[in-house]
């Protein structure tokens, strides 16, 4: 439930930010008219010519908004939803993995000291008071101390797989958005090309203006989908790298924990 609420909070924050940005873009033209004399002097340093062939200098956020509208509200909105949901899931996973990080060296020292001073119950208390998958694995192993080292080792392996699944939870959805965003862009491209050919057929002539209009709309959707996929791919690879790091740390700590249990039982 906590993870679900965290995901909703992140998604809501991203959606709210996008809404505020859109509202600011709507208010920007009115402010620009009121402050036109002052902005004329500062314009060369703050804007870029993103509309090739128009000769107009516009802010970057306004240019992105214009391209978004030109690409078609339907497909571009779907691509934007993929970006928002993908980022929300990525941020949730990054936060989860950050909280899962444990100082395994210190934890092993504390467990070994607790076993020597207070026995298994004190070691369990140390694990309960420590967050992260490593502490959970240690706790499950300590619960079965009375059944022998072999049982403890099997428990650690089994519960380690459970913790791995928890760390990888949600990655399938991120990979889905990575795949579906460019697919939506390509679908928008195909539909844009069809509209361009329909316009050519209606006009009865292959006019450069007719062809360019349809082609531009088609290519904007493809660019949007590819950009979203690249952004989410970076987050996806970063999360995989964090999971690999935690997995190696978890496996190494589990081996040393079994050695500690073996020494304690002798």
Rosetta blueprint (number, residue, H / E / L):
1 X L
2 X H
3 X H
4 X H
5 X H
6 X H
7 X H
8 X H
9 X H
10 X H
11 X H
12 X H
13 X H
14 X H
15 X H
16 X H
17 X H
18 X H
19 X H
20 X H
21 X H
22 X H
23 X H
24 X H
25 X H
26 X H
27 X H
28 X H
29 X H
30 X H
31 X H
32 X H
33 X H
34 X H
35 X L
36 X H
37 X H
38 X H
39 X H
40 X H
41 X H
42 X H
43 X H
44 X H
45 X H
46 X H
47 X L
48 X E
49 X L
50 X L
51 X L
52 X L
53 X L
54 X L
55 X L
56 X L
57 X L
58 X E
59 X L
60 X H
61 X H
62 X H
63 X H
64 X H
65 X H
66 X H
67 X H
68 X H
69 X H
70 X H
71 X L
72 X L
73 X H
74 X H
75 X H
76 X H
77 X H
78 X H
79 X H
80 X H
81 X H
82 X H
83 X H
84 X H
85 X H
86 X H
87 X H
88 X H
89 X H
90 X H
91 X H
92 X H
93 X H
94 X H
95 X H
96 X H
97 X H
98 X H
99 X H
100 X H
101 X L
102 X L
103 X L
104 X H
105 X H
106 X H
107 X H
108 X H
109 X H
110 X H
111 X H
112 X H
113 X H
114 X H
115 X H
116 X H
117 X H
118 X H
119 X H
120 X H
121 X H
122 X H
123 X H
124 X H
125 X H
126 X H
127 X H
128 X H
129 X L
130 X L
131 X L
132 X L
133 X H
134 X H
135 X H
136 X H
137 X H
138 X H
139 X H
140 X H
141 X H
142 X H
143 X H
144 X L
145 X H
146 X H
147 X H
148 X L
149 X H
150 X H
151 X H
152 X H
153 X H
154 X H
155 X H
156 X H
157 X H
158 X H
159 X H
160 X H
161 X H
162 X H
163 X H
164 X H
165 X H
166 X H
167 X H
168 X L
169 X L
170 X L
171 X H
172 X H
173 X H
174 X H
175 X H
176 X H
177 X H
178 X H
179 X H
180 X H
181 X H
182 X H
183 X H
184 X H
185 X H
186 X H
187 X H
188 X H
189 X H
190 X H
191 X H
192 X H
193 X H
194 X H
195 X H
196 X H
197 X H
198 X H
199 X H
200 X H
201 X H
202 X H
203 X H
204 X L
205 X L
206 X L
207 X L
208 X H
209 X H
210 X H
211 X H
212 X H
213 X H
214 X H
215 X H
216 X H
217 X H
218 X H
219 X H
220 X H
221 X H
222 X H
223 X H
224 X H
225 X H
226 X H
227 X H
228 X H
229 X H
230 X H
231 X H
232 X H
233 X H
234 X H
235 X H
236 X H
237 X H
238 X H
239 X H
240 X H
241 X H
242 X H
243 X H
244 X H
245 X H
246 X H
247 X H
248 X H
249 X H
250 X H
251 X H
252 X H
253 X H
254 X H
255 X H
256 X H
257 X H
258 X H
259 X H
260 X H
261 X H
262 X H
263 X H
264 X H
265 X H
266 X L
